[in-house]
Amino acid sequence: MLLLFQHLNPTMNEKNLNPKNVLKAGPWLMIAVLLVFFINAGRSDIQSTGLKGSVKVDGSSTVFPVTEAVGEEFQLENKDVRVTIGSSGTGGGFEKFIGKEIDVCDASRPIKDEEKKAAEKAGIDYIELEVAYDGLSVVVNKGNAFVNSLTTQELKKIWKPKSKVKKWSDIRSTWPDKRINLYGPGTDSGTFDYFTKTIMGEEGASRPDYTSSEDDNVLVQGITRDKHGLGYFGFAYYEENKDRLKLVAVDAGKGPVYPSRASVSSNTYAPLSRPLYVYVRTDSLKRPEIKAFIKYFLNIGPRLVEQVGYVKVPVKSDKENRARLNKALGSPEEVDKK
């Protein structure tokens, strides 16, 4: 405020900044004072919602960009609520969720039967919310000029346990006789579970000799620096780095199809289109800040989902999400949309 006064009246400083001198300074300075006052008052009304506390989230690195975007906007409107978001992988997230270390678990696959049993044993009740659709993306280095598509059978040949694929020429004889370097999610990742179950037909079935990480950004960096790199991760990470990566079309028998919002939404990008979830502890929902955060997620999430590169859920799923939340809250009232 002092800087504004000094701009309008160079003689103003910290020592003589008082109401009497402001009035002497003239009408324009008085108008400036009132303007700053009302602007700050308005900002205070927006940011001071009365909510306090914390929201703890962990889990899937694929879902992370969505939750991070929601968390950032939520904190802008609720300055006294701290939202912390980790990305230890879906499996790691569920471990923390069941251990009551977090309120919300991001998941790129549905909760497993053994995780359900562990949650029940620990007395954890929860709701499942379907928040987005993703096209699991196969990518290579931007400089790769020969790989444009792969069949699901070729993906299986590359990634299956005890695979003998070492060079590009082991996949197609016309490709270079150069070593192929693989990058993929770690075993705690829901993306790993989904890919292995879908491509190999058995969850967890994969060759171990590849560069793995639960952090998709690590995989992105590896492939961008490796001209013979190939890997897979969520579509949003390709979208964010498409200037540095090359997307590979997947052929499941009906011709090569690239993942995109349209192909994921129509499920023509098969079999690698999938839903993404968040799981919320019902005991955490008793806290006002958690209740507000999840309502906010459902209201603003669809817009942010598309901004980060995923596909928003259909109207039917949105209604089911709201019904589940209302039931958990013990309230028949609809979760209002913004």
BALUM-508353 format. One line per field, with one value per residue (C-alpha): residue number from 1; residue in three letters; x, y, z negated. Coordinates in steps of 0.5 Angstrom, whole numbers. Layout:
BEGIN
nr [NUM/...]
rest [Ala/...]
x [X/...]
y [Y/...]
z [Z/...]
***
This chain:
BEGIN
nr [1/2/3/4/5/6/7/8/9/10/11/12/13/14/15/16/17/18/19/20/21/22/23/24/25/26/27/28/29/30/31/32/33/34/35/36/37/38/39/40/41/42/43/44/45/46/47/48/49/50/51/52/53/54/55/56/57/58/59/60/61/62/63/64/65/66/67/68/69/70/71/72/73/74/75/76/77/78/79/80/81/82/83/84/85/86/87/88/89/90/91/92/93/94/95/96/97/98/99/100/101/102/103/104/105/106/107/108/109/110/111/112/113/114/115/116/117/118/119/120/121/122/123/124/125/126/127/128/129/130/131/132/133/134/135/136/137/138/139/140/141/142/143/144/145/146/147/148/149/150/151/152/153/154/155/156/157/158/159/160/161/162/163/164/165/166/167/168/169/170/171/172/173/174/175/176/177/178/179/180/181/182/183/184/185/186/187/188/189/190/191/192/193/194/195/196/197/198/199/200/201/202/203/204/205/206/207/208/209/210/211/212/213/214/215/216/217/218/219/220/221/222/223/224/225/226/227/228/229/230/231/232/233/234/235/236/237/238/239/240/241/242/243/244/245/246/247/248/249/250/251/252/253/254/255/256/257/258/259/260/261/262/263/264/265/266/267/268/269/270/271/272/273/274/275/276/277/278/279/280/281/282/283/284/285/286/287/288/289/290/291/292/293/294/295/296/297/298/299/300/301/302/303/304/305/306/307/308/309/310/311/312/313/314/315/316/317/318/319/320/321/322/323/324/325/326/327/328/329/330/331/332/333/334/335/336/337/338]
rest [Met/Leu/Leu/Leu/Phe/Gln/His/Leu/Asn/Pro/Thr/Met/Asn/Glu/Lys/Asn/Leu/Asn/Pro/Lys/Asn/Val/Leu/Lys/Ala/Gly/Pro/Trp/Leu/Met/Ile/Ala/Val/Leu/Leu/Val/Phe/Phe/Ile/Asn/Ala/Gly/Arg/Ser/Asp/Ile/Gln/Ser/Thr/Gly/Leu/Lys/Gly/Ser/Val/Lys/Val/Asp/Gly/Ser/Ser/Thr/Val/Phe/Pro/Val/Thr/Glu/Ala/Val/Gly/Glu/Glu/Phe/Gln/Leu/Glu/Asn/Lys/Asp/Val/Arg/Val/Thr/Ile/Gly/Ser/Ser/Gly/Thr/Gly/Gly/Gly/Phe/Glu/Lys/Phe/Ile/Gly/Lys/Glu/Ile/Asp/Val/Cys/Asp/Ala/Ser/Arg/Pro/Ile/Lys/Asp/Glu/Glu/Lys/Lys/Ala/Ala/Glu/Lys/Ala/Gly/Ile/Asp/Tyr/Ile/Glu/Leu/Glu/Val/Ala/Tyr/Asp/Gly/Leu/Ser/Val/Val/Val/Asn/Lys/Gly/Asn/Ala/Phe/Val/Asn/Ser/Leu/Thr/Thr/Gln/Glu/Leu/Lys/Lys/Ile/Trp/Lys/Pro/Lys/Ser/Lys/Val/Lys/Lys/Trp/Ser/Asp/Ile/Arg/Ser/Thr/Trp/Pro/Asp/Lys/Arg/Ile/Asn/Leu/Tyr/Gly/Pro/Gly/Thr/Asp/Ser/Gly/Thr/Phe/Asp/Tyr/Phe/Thr/Lys/Thr/Ile/Met/Gly/Glu/Glu/Gly/Ala/Ser/Arg/Pro/Asp/Tyr/Thr/Ser/Ser/Glu/Asp/Asp/Asn/Val/Leu/Val/Gln/Gly/Ile/Thr/Arg/Asp/Lys/His/Gly/Leu/Gly/Tyr/Phe/Gly/Phe/Ala/Tyr/Tyr/Glu/Glu/Asn/Lys/Asp/Arg/Leu/Lys/Leu/Val/Ala/Val/Asp/Ala/Gly/Lys/Gly/Pro/Val/Tyr/Pro/Ser/Arg/Ala/Ser/Val/Ser/Ser/Asn/Thr/Tyr/Ala/Pro/Leu/Ser/Arg/Pro/Leu/Tyr/Val/Tyr/Val/Arg/Thr/Asp/Ser/Leu/Lys/Arg/Pro/Glu/Ile/Lys/Ala/Phe/Ile/Lys/Tyr/Phe/Leu/Asn/Ile/Gly/Pro/Arg/Leu/Val/Glu/Gln/Val/Gly/Tyr/Val/Lys/Val/Pro/Val/Lys/Ser/Asp/Lys/Glu/Asn/Arg/Ala/Arg/Leu/Asn/Lys/Ala/Leu/Gly/Ser/Pro/Glu/Glu/Val/Asp/Lys/Lys]
x [0/6/8/2/2/9/7/1/5/13/13/10/14/13/14/9/4/-2/-10/-8/-3/-7/-13/-8/-5/-12/-18/-14/-10/-16/-20/-13/-14/-21/-20/-14/-19/-24/-20/-17/-23/-26/-20/-21/-28/-26/-20/-23/-28/-27/-25/-18/-14/-11/-13/-8/-7/-3/-3/-2/2/-3/-8/-3/-4/-12/-11/-6/-10/-16/-12/-8/-15/-18/-13/-13/-21/-19/-12/-13/-13/-7/-7/-1/-1/4/5/8/4/-3/-1/3/-2/-7/-2/-2/-10/-11/-6/-10/-4/-8/-15/-16/-12/-11/-12/-11/-14/-20/-18/-16/-19/-14/-14/-21/-20/-14/-19/-24/-20/-17/-24/-23/-30/-29/-33/-30/-31/-29/-26/-23/-21/-14/-11/-5/0/6/12/19/24/22/28/25/24/22/17/10/5/6/1/-2/2/8/7/7/13/17/14/13/17/23/22/28/27/34/34/29/30/27/21/21/26/26/28/35/40/40/39/32/32/25/22/16/12/14/11/7/4/-3/-1/4/-2/-7/-2/0/-7/-9/-3/0/-7/-4/-3/4/7/13/20/24/30/27/28/22/19/13/14/12/16/23/20/19/26/29/26/27/35/35/34/33/28/21/16/9/5/-1/-4/-3/5/5/1/5/11/9/14/20/16/13/7/6/-1/-3/-6/-11/-13/-17/-12/-7/-10/-7/-10/-13/-19/-24/-21/-21/-28/-31/-27/-24/-17/-18/-15/-11/-17/-19/-22/-18/-21/-20/-22/-24/-25/-32/-29/-25/-31/-34/-28/-31/-25/-25/-32/-31/-25/-29/-35/-30/-27/-33/-35/-29/-26/-29/-26/-19/-19/-19/-14/-9/-10/-15/-22/-28/-33/-40/-46/-48/-41/-42/-49/-46/-41/-45/-50/-44/-42/-49/-50/-43/-45/-52/-55/-60/-59/-55/-48/-49/-45/-41]
y [0/5/4/6/12/14/13/18/23/22/25/20/15/10/16/21/15/17/18/26/26/22/27/32/29/30/26/22/19/18/14/10/8/6/2/-2/-3/-6/-10/-13/-14/-18/-22/-24/-26/-31/-34/-34/-40/-42/-49/-51/-57/-62/-67/-72/-76/-81/-87/-87/-83/-83/-80/-75/-69/-69/-69/-64/-59/-60/-59/-53/-49/-52/-49/-42/-42/-45/-42/-45/-52/-56/-61/-66/-70/-76/-81/-87/-92/-95/-101/-96/-91/-97/-99/-92/-92/-98/-96/-89/-85/-82/-79/-81/-86/-84/-91/-93/-99/-102/-104/-111/-117/-118/-110/-110/-116/-112/-105/-109/-112/-105/-103/-98/-96/-92/-90/-91/-85/-86/-79/-80/-84/-85/-88/-92/-90/-93/-88/-88/-83/-77/-79/-86/-86/-93/-95/-92/-98/-104/-110/-113/-119/-115/-112/-118/-121/-115/-115/-122/-126/-129/-125/-126/-119/-116/-112/-108/-113/-118/-115/-114/-116/-110/-106/-104/-109/-105/-106/-104/-100/-101/-96/-98/-97/-101/-107/-102/-98/-99/-98/-104/-108/-106/-107/-114/-116/-113/-115/-121/-124/-124/-119/-118/-122/-118/-119/-115/-113/-106/-99/-98/-93/-91/-84/-83/-77/-81/-85/-79/-77/-84/-84/-77/-78/-85/-86/-93/-93/-95/-95/-94/-89/-85/-81/-74/-75/-76/-70/-66/-68/-69/-65/-69/-76/-80/-84/-91/-93/-100/-105/-110/-113/-108/-103/-98/-93/-88/-86/-79/-76/-78/-86/-86/-84/-88/-94/-95/-95/-102/-105/-100/-95/-95/-91/-88/-87/-84/-88/-84/-86/-85/-83/-78/-75/-73/-68/-61/-60/-67/-67/-60/-63/-69/-64/-59/-65/-68/-61/-58/-64/-65/-59/-60/-67/-65/-60/-65/-69/-74/-76/-74/-79/-80/-77/-84/-84/-77/-79/-85/-81/-76/-82/-85/-79/-77/-84/-84/-77/-79/-74/-74/-67/-67/-65/-58/-57/-50]
z [0/-2/5/8/4/6/13/12/7/7/1/-3/-7/-13/-18/-15/-13/-18/-17/-17/-12/-7/-8/-6/0/4/6/11/6/1/7/8/0/1/7/4/-3/1/6/-1/-4/2/2/-5/-4/1/-2/-10/-9/-16/-15/-18/-19/-13/-8/-7/0/3/8/16/19/25/21/18/23/22/15/15/19/15/8/11/13/6/2/6/3/-4/-6/-13/-10/-8/-3/-2/4/5/10/8/12/12/8/3/2/0/-5/-8/-7/-11/-16/-17/-15/-10/-8/-1/4/11/15/22/21/17/9/9/5/0/-1/-2/-7/-10/-11/-14/-19/-21/-21/-15/-12/-5/1/8/13/21/22/30/35/38/44/42/47/50/52/55/55/60/65/66/73/74/69/70/68/64/63/57/58/59/53/49/53/50/43/41/36/39/45/50/53/53/59/64/69/64/65/72/77/81/75/72/69/63/56/53/46/43/38/34/27/21/18/13/19/21/28/27/25/30/36/34/33/39/44/41/38/31/26/24/30/32/34/28/33/34/31/26/22/18/21/28/29/28/33/38/36/38/45/47/46/49/56/55/50/50/44/42/37/36/42/38/37/45/46/41/45/52/55/52/53/59/58/61/63/61/65/61/68/71/73/70/65/61/55/55/51/57/57/49/49/54/52/59/55/53/49/45/43/36/30/25/18/11/5/-2/-9/-11/-18/-15/-12/-19/-19/-15/-11/-8/-7/-3/1/3/5/9/12/15/17/20/22/29/31/28/31/38/37/34/40/38/40/35/33/36/33/30/26/24/21/18/15/12/9/6/2/0/-3/-7/-9/-12/-8/-2/1/7/8/11/17/19]
***
